Amino acid sequence: MEQKLTYNLAVRLFSDEKCFGPGVAQLLHRVQELHSLRAAAMSMNMAYSKAWTITKAALGFPLLHSITGGRGGGGAELTPEGERLLEAYDDYCRQLRAFADGLFQEKFGYLQEE
């Protein structure tokens, strides 16, 4: 029995020493879903301090706005810049994967035929 051939594509954006990639994107999606950086980090088995550092100034601007606790509790939401970056990143990855899928089929499809 032959094994099916696959590929893996990961997109990372760099600016000097800062990086934005799949892990940061996943964290931001979880923040959107859970409205909490702490809950998002916990759901990914990530230390809150690491999550806070990552989102504080990735690519030179803050990705999150924290809401201080109180009667209704605290939380977090994406900044407008964070939302725009995440949307652009997701769209870029989607388009790149669509192109890569076609190219993969073109170059390696003969290995997938039975």
Helices and strands as residue ranges (DSSP letters): E 13-15, E 18-20, H 22-34, H 37-43, H 48-56, G 58-60, E 64-67, E 75-78, H 80-112
